[in-house]
């Protein structure tokens, strides 16, 4: 059974390799040129197909959208009943059909021509009606399907998908799409979070924090640490209430109490408890870099970083807890 599975995979791989050898360079370059025009004209890529080709079309549209080229899937039947209105003159249409004779696509074709919409055919028959009606033809033909009956779309859909993926990959390379560009369209993914989330996105803002004075008594410091639920308090400068003078964490409180006699606890103030001139970060600092900074200072038990602006004014507190909760990890 496993050898039969391997054979099917090898047959699909061979079909893709064969398709790669048949693609005319001029047609590929023409297709890539039309994709480039979508960007320069600020237009979109409209991809359509019926049945299994429609499923492949949806995937190709999703891939192009994810790399920064506006792309949509258009159901051919819906297009014939009003949805064709989403297609504009400067748009580019990519039409998928193994036979190249899919009735719904052939019905759409003259309407695309009337609009002046450029057309790429990804077909299994380069001499088909659909191919003749398009500006560019990409040969996605296969000798046979992997299906033992040579009926179920298998090798043909694999080839069409591979050509779509290859177009997207080469277009990315030509456009110089960077990791940062890619991350903008994947904000919830691991890479997206690492390249887009900043300290200001995850911090507890100052609007939710009450600044302490240097002479705040121990009891009030403990009350603030408990009531805020942040695990840290910041002490404002005596000369400027928006500037940071010190930071008090749970760890600072424990260490201060250990270093002073219990008889003197009632005399302790925020000034005695705080870390003077703590490490701070900018609100524009990437959250993943803030995490790295905390890990570099693990021996100092830094789990909270004050976030300040260029004028050293307090913006908020960024906690290790916030970074972990956001799903950020260092690889």
C-alpha positions in Angstrom: 0.0 0.0 0.0 2.8 2.4 0.9 4.6 1.7 -2.4 1.4 2.5 -4.3 1.1 5.8 -2.4 4.7 6.6 -3.2 4.0 5.8 -6.9 1.1 8.3 -7.0 3.2 11.0 -5.4 6.0 10.3 -7.9 3.6 10.5 -10.8 2.2 13.9 -9.6 5.8 15.1 -9.1 6.7 14.0 -12.6 3.6 15.8 -14.0 4.7 19.0 -12.4 8.3 18.6 -13.7 7.0 17.9 -17.2 4.8 21.1 -17.0 7.8 23.1 -15.9 9.7 22.0 -19.0 6.9 22.9 -21.3 6.1 26.5 -20.1 7.2 28.9 -22.8 9.4 31.6 -21.4 7.6 34.4 -23.3 4.2 33.3 -21.9 5.6 33.2 -18.4 7.2 36.6 -18.8 4.0 38.0 -20.2 2.0 36.6 -17.3 4.4 38.2 -14.8 4.3 41.5 -16.6 0.5 41.5 -16.3 0.8 40.8 -12.6 3.2 43.7 -12.3 0.6 45.9 -14.0 -1.9 45.1 -11.3 0.4 46.9 -8.9 1.2 49.9 -11.1 -2.5 50.3 -12.0 -3.7 49.6 -8.5 -6.0 47.0 -9.9 -6.7 43.4 -8.8 -6.3 39.8 -9.9 -9.6 38.0 -10.4 -9.3 34.2 -10.5 -12.0 31.9 -11.6 -12.7 28.3 -12.3 -15.4 25.6 -11.9 -15.4 22.5 -9.7 -11.9 21.3 -8.6 -10.4 24.1 -10.8 -12.4 26.5 -8.7 -10.9 25.1 -5.5 -7.4 25.6 -6.9 -8.4 29.1 -8.0 -9.5 30.0 -4.4 -6.1 28.8 -3.1 -4.1 30.8 -5.7 -6.2 33.9 -4.9 -5.5 33.4 -1.2 -1.8 33.0 -1.9 -1.5 36.2 -3.9 -3.5 38.2 -1.4 -1.2 37.0 1.4 1.9 38.4 -0.4 0.4 41.8 -1.1 -1.3 41.6 -4.5 -5.1 42.2 -4.2 -6.7 39.0 -5.5 -10.2 37.6 -5.3 -11.9 34.3 -6.4 -14.9 34.9 -8.6 -17.5 32.1 -8.9 -18.3 31.8 -12.7 -22.0 31.1 -12.2 -22.4 34.1 -9.8 -20.4 36.2 -12.3 -23.0 35.5 -15.0 -25.7 36.7 -12.6 -24.4 40.0 -11.5 -21.0 39.4 -9.8 -19.2 40.3 -13.0 -19.6 43.8 -11.7 -16.5 43.3 -9.4 -14.3 43.1 -12.5 -12.9 46.4 -13.7 -11.1 47.3 -16.9 -7.6 47.4 -15.5 -8.1 44.1 -13.6 -6.4 40.9 -14.6 -8.4 37.7 -15.0 -6.8 34.3 -14.5 -9.1 31.5 -15.8 -8.5 27.9 -14.8 -9.9 24.9 -16.8 -8.3 21.6 -17.5 -10.4 21.1 -20.7 -10.3 24.7 -21.7 -13.9 24.2 -22.8 -15.7 24.9 -19.5 -19.1 26.5 -20.6 -19.3 29.0 -17.7 -15.8 30.4 -18.4 -16.5 30.6 -22.1 -19.7 32.6 -21.4 -17.7 35.0 -19.2 -14.9 35.5 -21.8 -16.6 37.9 -24.2 -17.7 40.1 -21.3 -14.1 40.3 -20.1 -13.0 41.2 -23.6 -15.6 44.0 -23.8 -14.3 45.5 -20.5 -10.7 45.4 -21.8 -9.7 43.1 -19.0 -6.5 41.2 -19.6 -6.8 37.5 -19.5 -4.5 34.6 -18.6 -5.6 31.0 -19.3 -4.2 28.2 -17.2 -5.4 25.2 -19.1 -4.8 21.6 -19.9 -5.5 22.1 -23.6 -3.5 24.9 -25.2 -5.5 24.8 -28.4 -8.9 25.1 -26.6 -11.5 27.8 -27.0 -10.5 29.3 -23.6 -6.9 29.5 -24.6 -7.7 31.2 -27.9 -9.7 33.8 -26.1 -6.9 34.9 -23.7 -3.9 37.1 -24.0 -1.5 34.6 -22.3 -1.7 30.8 -22.1 0.0 28.7 -19.5 0.1 25.0 -20.3 -1.0 22.9 -17.4 -1.6 19.7 -19.3 -0.9 16.2 -18.0 -0.6 12.8 -19.8 -3.0 11.2 -17.3 -4.5 11.7 -13.9 -3.1 9.8 -10.9 -6.6 8.5 -10.4 -6.7 4.8 -11.5 -9.7 5.5 -13.7 -7.9 8.6 -15.2 -11.0 10.6 -14.3 -10.7 12.3 -11.0 -8.8 15.6 -11.2 -5.5 14.8 -9.4 -2.4 15.3 -11.4 -4.0 18.1 -13.3 -5.0 20.0 -10.2 -1.6 19.5 -8.7 0.0 21.0 -11.8 -2.4 24.0 -11.8 -1.7 24.6 -8.1 2.0 24.3 -8.7 2.0 26.8 -11.5 -0.1 29.2 -9.4 2.4 28.8 -6.5 5.4 29.3 -8.9 3.8 32.5 -10.3 3.3 33.9 -6.8 6.9 32.9 -5.7 8.6 34.5 -8.8 6.4 37.6 -8.5 7.4 37.9 -4.9 11.1 37.7 -5.9 10.7 40.2 -8.7 8.9 42.7 -6.4 11.4 42.3 -3.6 8.8 41.3 -1.1 10.5 41.3 2.3 9.7 39.4 5.6 8.3 42.7 6.9 6.0 43.0 3.9 4.8 39.5 4.3 4.2 40.0 8.0 1.9 42.9 7.4 -0.6 40.5 5.8 -0.1 37.8 8.5 -0.4 39.8 11.8 -1.7 36.8 13.8 1.1 34.5 12.7 4.3 34.0 14.6 6.3 36.0 12.0 3.7 38.7 11.8 3.8 39.2 15.6 7.6 39.3 15.7 7.8 41.9 12.9 4.8 44.1 13.7 3.9 44.1 17.4 5.5 46.9 19.3 5.9 47.7 23.0 3.1 50.3 22.8 0.8 47.7 21.3 1.1 45.4 24.4 2.0 47.7 27.3 -0.3 48.6 30.1 -0.9 52.3 29.4 -0.3 55.1 31.9 -4.0 55.9 31.8 -4.5 52.7 33.8 -1.6 53.3 36.2 -1.4 55.7 39.1 2.0 57.3 39.5 3.5 57.3 43.0 5.5 60.1 44.7 8.9 59.5 46.2 7.4 60.0 49.7 4.5 57.5 49.3 4.4 55.3 52.4 5.0 51.6 52.4 1.3 50.8 53.0 0.2 52.8 50.0 2.8 51.2 47.8 1.6 47.8 48.7 -2.0 48.9 48.1 -1.1 50.1 44.6 0.8 47.0 43.8 -2.2 44.9 44.8 -5.0 47.0 43.3 -3.5 47.7 39.9 -2.8 44.0 39.3 0.2 45.0 37.2 2.9 43.8 39.5 4.8 47.1 39.4 4.4 50.8 40.1 6.2 53.7 38.7 7.4 56.7 40.7 7.1 60.1 39.1 9.9 62.7 39.2 9.3 65.5 41.8 10.0 68.1 39.2 8.0 66.6 36.3 5.0 64.3 37.0 5.2 62.7 33.5 8.9 61.6 33.9 10.0 58.4 35.4 12.2 58.5 38.6 12.0 55.0 39.7 10.2 51.6 39.4 8.9 49.3 42.1 8.2 45.7 41.4 7.1 42.9 43.7 10.8 41.8 43.7 11.9 45.3 44.7 9.4 45.3 47.6 10.6 41.9 48.9 14.3 42.8 48.6 13.7 46.1 50.4 11.8 44.5 53.2 14.6 41.9 53.6 17.3 44.6 53.8 15.5 46.6 56.5 14.6 45.8 60.1 10.9 45.1 60.6 11.0 47.9 63.2 11.8 50.4 60.4 9.2 49.1 57.9 6.7 51.8 58.8 9.2 54.5 57.9 9.9 53.1 54.4 8.7 55.2 51.4 8.7 54.6 47.7 12.1 56.2 47.4 13.5 53.5 49.6 11.9 50.7 47.6 12.3 51.8 44.0 15.0 51.0 41.4 16.4 54.3 40.4 16.9 54.9 36.7 15.5 51.5 35.5 16.1 50.1 32.0 13.5 51.6 29.7 12.4 51.0 26.1 10.7 53.1 23.4 7.1 52.5 22.5 8.3 51.8 18.9 10.6 48.9 20.1 9.4 45.6 18.6 7.9 43.5 21.3 10.1 40.6 20.3 13.2 42.8 21.0 11.8 43.8 24.3 11.4 40.1 25.2 15.1 39.5 24.2 16.1 42.4 26.4 14.2 40.9 29.4 15.9 37.5 28.8 19.3 39.1 28.5 18.7 40.6 32.0 17.2 37.5 33.5 19.7 37.5 36.3 18.4 40.9 37.3 14.9 39.4 37.3 13.6 42.0 34.9 10.0 41.1 34.0 8.7 44.7 33.6 10.0 47.5 31.4 8.9 51.1 31.5 7.9 52.4 28.1 8.9 56.0 27.4 8.8 58.4 24.5 11.7 60.4 23.1 11.2 63.1 25.8 11.5 60.3 28.4 7.9 60.7 29.4 6.1 57.6 30.7 3.8 55.8 28.3 3.2 52.6 30.1 4.6 49.4 31.5 5.4 46.3 29.4 5.3 43.0 31.3 6.8 39.7 30.4 3.3 38.3 31.0 2.0 40.5 28.2 4.6 39.2 25.8 4.0 35.6 26.6 0.2 36.1 26.4 0.7 37.5 22.9 2.4 34.3 21.8 5.9 35.8 21.3 8.8 33.4 21.7 12.5 33.6 20.8 13.6 30.9 18.4 
